[in-house]
């Protein structure tokens, strides 16, 4: 997988397709689009290798580099905000 990573400069983005989000859906869409041309996938998360992800899901969710810690949702319109940790990085929620 390391061979897939490449640093891009802003000037090189203009003539390529850009997919924002490297979660499961973003990666699937990028894979389809890559068949017809060049695709750049952007994600807010870090570059992570499998060995860096804790096997225990609770420890993975507690790792700040792997999650968006400031997300919250309301389960009902007038309900309280509830923390909603989501994965950051290639794989998105599947990462953690």
C-alpha positions, -999 to +999 in steps of 0.1 A: +000+000+000+029+024+006+034+027-031-001+042-034+008+073-013+020+104-032+023+140-021+004+164-043+007+201-046-022+225-050-012+233-085-015+197-097-050+192-085-068+212-112-070+184-138-078+155-116-109+142-098-108+148-060-127+126-036-130+140-001-131+114+026-111+081+027-138+061+045-151+029+030-175+047+005-149+073-005-123+046-012-148+026-032-158+056-053-122+066-058-114+030-070-142+032-096-131+067-108-095+056-110-104+033-139-110+063-161-083+087-149-063+100-120-080+105-086-068+122-055-083+111-022-082+137+007-088+128+043-084+147+075-069+117+093-033+106+095-015+080+074-020+048+095-007+013+091-025-017+106+001-022+133-006+013+147-043+005+153-051-010+187-069-044+184-093-035+212-121-012+198-123+007+230-086+016+229-089+025+192-118+049+199-098+064+227-068+072+204-072+109+194-052+105+162-077+079+149-110+096+157-129+129+152-134+136+189-155+167+186-185+152+168-219+150+185-254+141+174-290+145+187-309+112+187-342+132+186-347+168+176-350+182+211-327+157+228-293+163+243-261+161+222-244+127+224-208+121+216-204+104+182-167+093+177-159+086+141-128+072+125-102+094+109-079+081+081-081+056+053-110+033+062-130+059+082-151+042+108-139+008+097-104+019+108-115+018+145 
